[in-house]
Amino acid sequence: MTRTLLKTDPRAVPRFMRVALYAILLVGALASIPVIGGYSPIPVGTLLDAWIILFILVSIARGRTYPIVLLFFLVGYLLMRVVPALVAEAPMVDFLQAYRWVLYLIAFAFAVGRRWGSLVGLKRVTWLLLAMSLAKSLLTIVTFGPTARSGLLIENNFELALFSGLLIIIYRELSGRARFWTIALLAAVVVVSGSRSGAIVFAIAVVYAVSQAKGAGLLRRYFIGLSVPVIIYFVAQVFESRALVAGIDRLNFLTVFLAETRDWDILTWLFGTPPLTALSSNGCNSLAFYVNLFASTEDGSCYSVILHAFILRVVFDAGIFGLLLAVIVTFYTLKKSGASGWMTLTIAGVMVANSFSVSGLNSPYVGLVILLAITTCTPRTELRGPSVFDRSGHRGERRRSPVEPSWA
C-alpha cells in the first residue's frame, strides 16, 4: 500500500532518485577501497551536486505546493549575487564554488513536504559506508603507519559530517541492538580517522542518540549535560593542536581573514563584499600552500574558498546577513518538514560544527544530510489528530504508518 502511494503521490521522491543516490555513494566507496592512503577516484562531490540539482528539477516537474515566498526570496537573493558577478566578468567556476550553499538552501525549500519513503535502503547504505570506511582506515594504518589518514569518499573532515548526519537520520528506525552497533561502528571510524572536527560532529550525534533513549530520565539529562564539556574539550583540542602545527592551519586562515576585513565598514560586515571579490595579493601569498584552491584563471589570485572554514567564507562573501540566512533557512525548513526539536538542533549542530573547520553548508556532504533529514520527516500538513511526539522523535500521531518493503 505504501509502495503504491509513493509511486502515485507527487510529493514522493521517485524511486530512481533514491537508487541513484545510493549508487553514487556505494560505487564511490567501492572504488576508493583499493586507493590506500587516498580518496575515491570517482568525483563523488560533483555527482552529489548533480543529484541535488536533479532533485530540484524533478520536484518542479512533479508539481506541488512549495514555500513560495521563501523560494522567491532565495532565488532573488541568488540573482542579486549572480548578476553583479556577470557584469564584473568574474570567473563563474569560482562563483559557483563560493555560492553553492545558496543552491542547497533552494533545494531545502523544494524538499519541504516531500516523502523519502522507506529508510531500509538508507540504513543499509549507512552501514556499508561505515564498514568500508573503517576497513580502509585500518588498511591505511597497517600499510603506512599509525599516523596515516585516508578517506573513503573524500577527506575525513567532510565525510564524517555525512556519516554522523546519516546516523541521526536513521537512528529512530533502528532497534536497540542496531543502535548500539551503529554508534560503535561510527565511533571506531572517528577514532582511527584522527579527525578532531569529526569527533565534534560525532559527539553531537551522540547527544541526539542519548536524547532518544526511552525512560532515561535523570540519566539522560546527566549524559546530555556531560556531552557539553566533552564537545568543548574537543573544540579546544582542535584549536590548540592546530595552533602548534607549523605552516598553514585554521589559525592562519583566521589571521588572513582579520587582515582582509580590518578596513570594513558596517554595511560590508552586514552584506559582505561585492561578488566575486578576490583576496589581496598578501592574503593569497600567505596561503600559497593551498595553491590548488587559487582562482580558475590561474593568475595568482584567490577567493574566499581558500579560507576553508565556511563561517569565514560566508561572512567574507555574504556578510553576517548571509550567515544568518544559511542558519535560519536550515532551521525553518527542518521544522517545516516536521522534524522534532532534537533532530533540528543536532542536524543544524552538525552543519555549524563542520562550518568552523571546513566547508560546512557549502559542501554537498552536509547539504545532502539536511536534505535527507527534511524529506524523511513527516510534513506538518499531513498530520492528523492531536499534536504529540511519537516514539520516533517526530511530531504526529503515535500510530506509525507501514514501511515500504524495498531496498530504496
N, C-alpha and C positions, 0 to 999 in steps of 0.2 A: 504493500500500500504506500509506504513512504517512498519507495523507489519510483512508483508511478507518479506520485506527487512531484518529486524532484525533476522528473522528465518533462512535465507539463507546466509547472509553475515558472513563470518568467523571472521570479525572484531567485530561483535556484542557480547556483554556479554549475554550468554544464559539466558533465562527467569528463569530457575530453580535456577540459581545462584542469580539472583535478589530476587526471592521469598525466597530463603534460608536465605539471609542476613536480609530481613525484618522480617522473622520468629525468627531469633536469637535475634534481638533487642526487638521485641514486646513480645515474650514469656519470655525473661529475665526480662523485665519491669513488666509484669503482675505478675510474680512470686514474685517480690520484694514488691508489694503493701502491703501484709499482714505483712511483716517484718518491723514493725515500729521501727525507730531508727537504722536500719541496712541496709544491701545491698542485692542485689539479691542473692538467694541461688544457682542460676544457674551460672556456670563459664563462663560468657559472654565473658570475655577477651580471655580465651582459645579457645572458639568456634570461635571468630573473627580471631584469629591466624590461626585456621584450615581452615576457609573460605578463607583467603588470600593465604594460601598455595594451596588450591584447585583452586583458581583463576589463579595462576601461571601454574598449571598443565593443566587446561582447555585451557589456552592461547597457551601453547606449542602444545597441541593436535589439536587445530583448525588450526594451521599453518598460519602464516602471517609474514610480514617483521617487525622485531623489530630493535631498535637502537643497532645493533650487537656489535659495538665497545664498547659502554657503558656496555652492558651486559657482555661481555668477561672481561672487566676491573673489574666490580663489583664481578663477580664470582671468578676471580683470586684473588682479594683482600680478599674475604671471605676465600678462601683456604689458603692464606698466614697467616690467623689468626687461622684457624681450625687445620692445620697440626701441628704447634708447640704445640698447646694445647693438641692434641692427644699424641704427643711424650712425653710431660711432664706429661701425665696421669692426666690432670686437669679434675675435675668433669664436665661432659657435660651438666648437668642440669644447672649449674651456668654459663657455657659458653654461652648456648643458651639464658639465661636470659639477659646476658650482651650484646649480639650481635644481638638481634632481629632487630635492626634498619637497619642492612645491608640487611637482608631478605626483609624488607619493601622497601628499595631502589631498589632491584631487581624486586619486584612487580611493582614499579612505572615504571620501564623501560618496562616491559611487558604490562603495561596499556596504554602506548602511542599509539594513533591511534585507540584504541578500543572505541566502542559506548555503552553507558549505555542504551540508548533508552529513553522512556518516563520518565519524572520526577514526574508523578502523584503519583505513589506509594511512592516515596521518600518524597514528600511533606506531604502525609497523615501520614507516619511513624513519621516524624519530629514533626508534631502537636500532635500526640498521646503521643510521648515520653515527650514532654514539658508539656502536660496536666497532665500526670501521675506523672511526677517529681514534679510539683507544688502541686498536691493533696497530695502526700506522705510527702513532706516537711511540709505542713500545718498540717497534721495529727500528725507528729512527734512533732511539736511545741506545739500543743494542748495537747498532751499526756505527754511530758517530759519537757515542758517549752520553753521560747523564745531563750535560748542559745543552745538548742539541734540541732544537724545536722544529716542528713541522706543522703544517696544517692539512686538513682534509680537502676542503673546498677552497680555502683562502687562509690568510694569516689568522692565528688563534683569536686575536683581539676582536675580529669581526665575527667569526663563525660561532664562538662561544655565546655571543649575544643571541644568535639564531637558535642554538641548542637550548639555552635557558628559556627563551621565549616559547619554543615548542613544548618544553616541559610544562610550563604554566598553562598552555592551551589544552593539552591532552590530559592534564592531571586529574581533572574532575571525572574523566571517563575510565580511570584506572582502578583496579581492585587494590586492596590493601597491600598485598604482596608485590604486585606490579609497581605500585607507587614507590615502595622501598627500593626495589632493584633499579628502577629508572633513575631515582635520585642518586643511588650509589654509583651507577654507571657514569652519570654526568660528573659526579664528584671525582671519580678516578680520571676522567678526561681532563678536568680542570687541573688536578694535581700534577699529572705528567706533562701538561702543556707549559707549566711555569708562567702562565699569564696572570698577573695580578689584577688587571682590569676584568679578565674573565672570572676571577674569583669573586669580584664585587657583584657582577650580574648573577652569578650562581647563588650568592648569599641572598640576593633579592628574590630569586626563585624559591629558595628555602623558606623565606618569610611567607610567601604565598602558600607553600605546602603546609606549613605549620598552621596558618590561618584556616585551612580547610579541614583540619583534624576534628573528628567528632568527639564530643564530650570531653574536650581537653580542659576547659575551664581555666582555672588558675595556672595550670601547667602550660597551656597555650600562651597565655599572656606573658608568662615568665620567659619562654623561649623567644617570643617575638621581641620582648624587651632586651633580651640578651643579644639578639641579632644586630641591634643598632650599634653598640660599641664594636662588635666584630666588623661590621661594614666600615665604620670609621677607622678602625685599625688597618684594614686593607687599603683604604684610601691613603692613609698616612704613609704606609709602606710603599705605595706606588710612587708618591712624590719624593720620599726620602731616597729610595733606591735609584730613581732616575736622576735625582739631583747630583748623585755621586758618580754617575757614569760620564766618562769623558766624551766630548763630541756633542752630536745632536740629540736632544731629548725634549720632553714636554716643557721643561723649564726654558729651554732655548726658544721654543715656539711662543711661549708667553712673553718672553723678553722682546722678541721681534714684534709681536702684536702691540705691546705697550709703546714701543718706539714708533710704530706706524700710526698709532692713534693719539699721540701726545698733543697734536695740534687740532684735534677735532672740536667742532662746536656742538651745541646741544642737538641741532637738527641732524647732524651726521650720526651722533650716538643713537638717536631715535630711529632713523630710517636707513642708515648705512651709506656706503659710497655709491656713486653712480655706477650702474652696471656697464661694462665689467671693468673695474679698476684694478690695475696691477699694483703689486707691492713696489716699494722703492728699490733701486739697484742695491743699496746697502742691505736691505732686508733679504733680497734674493741671494746675495753673496753670502750672507750669514747662514743660509740654509742650503748652500750649494751641494751638501751631501745628498740631498734629495733631488738631484738634477733630473731624474726621471719624472718628476712632478712639475717641471717647468712648463711654460706655455707651449702649446702645439706649434706655434710659429717658429720655435727654436731660435729665438733672437736673444736669449738670455733673460727674458722677463718671466715673471711667475705671478700666480694669483693666490687667492685665499686657501685653495686646496692644500698648499704646501704647509699650512699651519696645523694640519692633521685633525685637531680637535674640532668637532662640529660647533661647539659653543663659541669658539673664537672665529671660526669661518663664517657662521651665520651672522654674528654681530658685525663683522667687517663688511660683509656684502649687503645685509638687510637690516642691520641695526637691532636695537632692543625690540622694536616692533616685530621684526621677522622672527626673533627667538620666541617671543610670546605667542605669535601666530602659530608656530610649529607646535608648541606645547598645548595651547588651548584647543586647536582643531583636533589634536590627538585625543585629548580628554573628552571633547564633545562627541566625536564620532564613536568612541568606545562606549560612552554612557548611552548615546542614542541607540546603539545597537542592542542594548540590554545587558551589557557587561556589568557584573557586580562591582561594588566599590573596591574590593580587594584586587580583583583582576585588573581593573582600570589603573589602580595605583602601581601595581607591580609591573605591568606591561609598560606603562609610562616610565616607571623607575628604571627598567632595563634600557629604554631609549636614552634617558638623561645620563645614566651612568656611563653608557658607551660613548655618549657625546663628549664627555670630559677627556677621553683617551683618543678615540679615532672618529670615524665619520658619522656615527650616530644615525640620525634620521636621513642623512644624505647617502646612506648605504642601503642597497636592496635587501641585505640580510636583516636589517632592523625594520625597514619598511614592510617586508613580507610578514614579519611576525605580527605587526599591528594590523595589517590587512586580514590575516588569518583569524586573529582574535575577534575582529569585527564580524566576519562572516560566520564564525562558529557560535556566535551568541544569538539569543532569541530576540528578534525585533520587538520593541515595545508595542507596536501597532497590532501585533498578533496575540498579545496576552489576553487571557480570559480569566475571569474570576478575580478574587482578591489578590492584591499585590504583596507577595511574600517571597522570601528567598527559599528556593528549593535546595536540595542537598547537593546540587552540583555547583552552587555558588552563583546561580543566575536568578534573576528576578522573574517570577512567573508562577504557574501552578506547580503544586508538589508532584502531580502525576506526570511522569515522563513519557514522551512520545516514543514509538518504536524506532529502533535504529536500522538504517538501511543496511541490509546484509550484503555488502560488496566491498571489494578492495578499495575502491575510490570513494 
